[in-house]
Amino acid sequence: MKKILLLGSAALLLSVAASAQKTKVTIDTDSGRIVMMLYDGTPRHRDNMIKLAKQHFYDGLLWHRVIPGFVIQGGDPDSKNAPAGKALGNGDVGYKVPAEIVPQYFHKRGAVGMARDNNPEKASSGCQFYIVTGKVQTDADLTNAEKRIGRPVPADQRKVYKEIGGTPFLDANYTVFGEVLEGMDVVDKIAKMPRDGADRPKTDIHILKLRAKKKKRFLFF
């Protein structure tokens, strides 16, 4: 996908899992603040975003692709100061990040994944990422997703998809390396912006600032 192509007990489990991670990312946008946690189980992707954040790489870039009920996507360096109507989604940093597709990290609502082209290794873009808005899934939806990805959706993940939603048909094909902790209302607002035929918002929505930091204190359960 290069133009690439939380409730009840499920939310509690997701919250506890997130608390064990060590890296928090704060994104200030024209529409408000989004706070994410990066997974330690995908260290190449985590460290790549930390590196780019230290370089202030994302500052001033656009959310250049927004699709309600699917994702918002940003991180294309060509989007900085891009004129209205310019096609975006192909900019990159000259390298890919090797795939880290971990079965326990899946495309639930709020998941953070890395975009990629159609390379057979499923290696990620060096900079473009997306946040899942997704839709609540039915059993029929999940059965169709299983056919598409070629494997079963585990029972615990089915429960999450049916309660809070997501995009299960992306599982096993794109690296999920984090999740949103705060600001899904901001993500939803961005996703619903009027857009052109290429899914670029008609009004530019900027990543004003993206910063990463390690947690200094940890909770143990």
C-alpha positions as CSV (number, residue, x, y, z in Angstrom):
1,M,0.0,0.0,0.0
2,K,2.5,2.7,-1.0
3,K,0.0,5.1,-2.1
4,I,-0.9,2.7,0.5
5,L,-2.3,1.0,-1.7
6,L,-11.1,1.4,22.8
7,L,-14.6,-0.9,24.8
8,G,-15.0,-3.5,27.4
9,S,-12.5,-6.3,28.3
10,A,-10.8,-6.0,24.9
11,A,-9.9,-2.4,25.6
12,L,-8.5,-3.3,29.0
13,L,-6.2,-5.9,27.5
14,L,-5.0,-3.5,24.9
15,S,-4.3,-0.8,27.5
16,V,-2.3,-3.2,29.6
17,A,-0.3,-4.3,26.6
18,A,0.5,-0.7,25.6
19,S,1.7,0.2,29.1
20,A,4.5,-2.3,28.7
21,Q,6.1,-0.5,25.8
22,K,8.8,2.1,26.3
23,T,8.6,4.7,23.5
24,K,5.9,7.3,23.3
25,V,5.4,9.5,20.2
26,T,3.6,12.8,20.2
27,I,2.2,14.3,17.0
28,D,0.9,17.8,16.9
29,T,-1.3,18.5,13.9
30,D,-3.6,21.3,12.7
31,S,-6.5,19.3,14.1
32,G,-5.0,18.5,17.5
33,R,-2.6,16.1,19.2
34,I,-2.2,12.4,18.7
35,V,-0.1,10.3,21.2
36,M,1.2,6.9,20.1
37,M,3.2,4.1,21.7
38,L,5.7,2.2,19.6
39,Y,6.1,-1.5,20.1
40,D,9.4,-2.9,21.4
41,G,8.7,-6.1,19.4
42,T,9.3,-4.2,16.2
43,P,12.7,-2.6,17.0
44,R,13.8,-1.7,13.5
45,H,10.6,0.3,12.9
46,R,10.6,1.8,16.4
47,D,14.2,2.9,16.0
48,N,13.7,4.3,12.5
49,M,10.8,6.5,13.7
50,I,12.9,7.6,16.7
51,K,15.8,8.5,14.4
52,L,13.5,10.5,12.0
53,A,11.8,12.2,14.9
54,K,15.2,13.4,16.3
55,Q,16.0,14.8,12.8
56,H,12.6,16.6,12.9
57,F,12.0,14.9,9.6
58,Y,8.2,14.8,9.9
59,D,7.7,18.5,10.9
60,G,5.7,20.3,8.2
61,L,4.7,17.2,6.2
62,L,1.1,16.6,5.3
63,W,-1.4,13.9,6.1
64,H,-1.6,13.3,2.3
65,R,-4.0,10.4,2.2
66,V,-7.2,10.1,4.2
67,I,-10.0,7.5,3.8
68,P,-12.8,7.3,6.3
69,G,-13.2,3.8,7.8
70,F,-9.7,2.9,6.6
71,V,-6.6,4.9,7.4
72,I,-4.9,8.3,7.5
73,Q,-1.4,8.3,6.0
74,G,1.5,10.8,6.2
75,G,5.3,11.0,6.1
76,D,5.9,11.7,2.4
77,P,8.8,14.1,2.2
78,D,7.4,15.4,-1.1
79,S,4.4,16.7,0.7
80,K,6.3,19.6,2.4
81,N,5.1,22.8,0.9
82,A,3.4,20.8,-1.8
83,P,1.1,22.9,-4.1
84,A,-2.6,22.2,-4.1
85,G,-3.5,19.3,-6.4
86,K,0.0,17.8,-6.5
87,A,-0.1,14.0,-6.5
88,L,1.6,12.6,-3.4
89,G,2.5,9.2,-1.9
90,N,5.7,8.3,-3.8
91,G,8.2,10.2,-1.7
92,D,10.7,8.3,0.4
93,V,14.1,8.5,2.1
94,G,16.1,6.1,-0.1
95,Y,15.9,3.0,2.0
96,K,13.4,0.4,3.2
97,V,12.9,-1.1,6.6
98,P,12.9,-4.9,6.7
99,A,9.5,-6.3,7.5
100,E,8.7,-7.1,11.1
101,I,5.3,-8.7,10.8
102,V,4.5,-10.0,14.3
103,P,1.3,-12.0,14.6
104,Q,0.3,-10.4,17.9
105,Y,0.4,-6.9,16.4
106,F,-2.6,-6.5,14.1
107,H,-4.6,-3.8,12.3
108,K,-7.2,-2.9,15.1
109,R,-8.6,0.6,15.2
110,G,-5.7,2.9,16.3
111,A,-2.9,0.6,15.0
112,V,0.1,2.4,13.5
113,G,1.6,0.7,10.5
114,M,4.2,1.4,7.9
115,A,3.3,1.9,4.2
116,R,5.1,0.0,1.5
117,D,5.2,-0.7,-2.2
118,N,4.6,-4.1,-3.7
119,N,8.1,-5.5,-3.0
120,P,7.9,-9.3,-2.3
121,E,9.9,-9.0,0.9
122,K,7.1,-6.8,2.3
123,A,9.8,-4.3,3.4
124,S,8.4,-1.0,4.7
125,S,8.8,2.5,3.4
126,G,11.5,4.3,5.3
127,C,9.2,7.1,6.3
128,Q,5.5,6.8,5.3
129,F,3.2,5.5,8.0
130,Y,-0.5,5.2,8.6
131,I,-3.0,5.1,11.5
132,V,-6.0,2.8,11.2
133,T,-9.5,4.1,11.7
134,G,-11.2,1.0,10.3
135,K,-14.7,-0.4,10.7
136,V,-16.4,-2.7,13.2
137,Q,-16.2,-6.2,11.6
138,T,-18.8,-8.9,11.3
139,D,-18.0,-12.6,11.2
140,A,-18.6,-12.5,7.5
141,D,-16.1,-9.6,7.1
142,L,-13.5,-11.6,9.1
143,T,-14.1,-14.7,7.1
144,N,-13.5,-12.7,3.9
145,A,-10.4,-11.2,5.4
146,E,-9.1,-14.7,6.3
147,K,-9.4,-15.7,2.6
148,R,-7.6,-12.6,1.6
149,I,-4.6,-12.9,4.0
150,G,-4.4,-16.7,3.8
151,R,-4.6,-17.5,7.5
152,P,-7.1,-17.5,10.3
153,V,-7.8,-14.5,12.4
154,P,-7.1,-15.6,16.0
155,A,-10.1,-15.6,18.4
156,D,-8.8,-12.8,20.6
157,Q,-8.2,-10.6,17.6
158,R,-11.6,-11.4,16.2
159,K,-13.1,-10.2,19.4
160,V,-11.2,-6.9,19.1
161,Y,-12.2,-6.4,15.5
162,K,-15.9,-7.1,16.3
163,E,-15.9,-4.7,19.3
164,I,-13.7,-1.7,18.2
165,G,-13.0,-2.4,14.5
166,G,-10.0,-2.2,12.2
167,T,-8.7,-3.4,8.9
168,P,-8.0,-7.1,9.2
169,F,-7.4,-7.6,5.5
170,L,-4.0,-5.7,5.9
171,D,-2.8,-8.3,8.5
172,A,0.2,-10.4,7.6
173,N,1.1,-8.0,4.8
174,Y,2.2,-4.7,6.5
175,T,4.2,-4.1,9.6
176,V,2.2,-2.8,12.6
177,F,4.7,-1.2,15.0
178,G,2.6,0.9,17.4
179,E,-0.8,2.1,18.4
180,V,-2.6,5.3,19.4
181,L,-3.0,6.0,23.1
182,E,-4.7,9.4,22.9
183,G,-6.3,11.4,20.1
184,M,-8.3,9.0,18.1
185,D,-10.9,11.8,17.9
186,V,-8.2,13.8,16.1
187,V,-7.5,10.9,13.8
188,D,-11.2,10.6,13.0
189,K,-11.5,14.3,12.3
190,I,-8.6,14.1,9.8
191,A,-10.1,11.0,8.2
192,K,-13.4,12.8,7.5
193,M,-11.9,15.8,5.8
194,P,-13.2,16.5,2.3
195,R,-10.7,15.0,-0.2
196,D,-9.9,15.0,-3.8
197,G,-9.9,12.0,-6.2
198,A,-6.5,10.9,-4.9
199,D,-7.7,11.0,-1.3
200,R,-5.6,14.1,-0.5
201,P,-7.5,16.4,1.8
202,K,-8.7,19.5,0.0
203,T,-7.5,21.6,3.0
204,D,-3.9,20.8,4.0
205,I,-3.6,19.0,7.4
206,H,0.0,19.3,8.6
207,I,2.1,17.2,11.0
208,L,3.3,20.3,12.8
209,K,5.7,18.4,15.0
210,L,6.5,14.8,15.8
211,R,8.6,13.9,18.8
212,A,9.6,10.6,20.4
213,K,10.7,9.9,24.0
214,K,11.4,6.9,26.2
215,K,9.3,6.3,29.2
216,K,11.2,6.9,32.5
217,R,9.0,4.9,34.8
218,F,7.2,1.6,34.1
219,L,4.2,-0.2,35.5
220,F,4.4,-3.9,36.3
221,F,1.5,-6.3,36.4
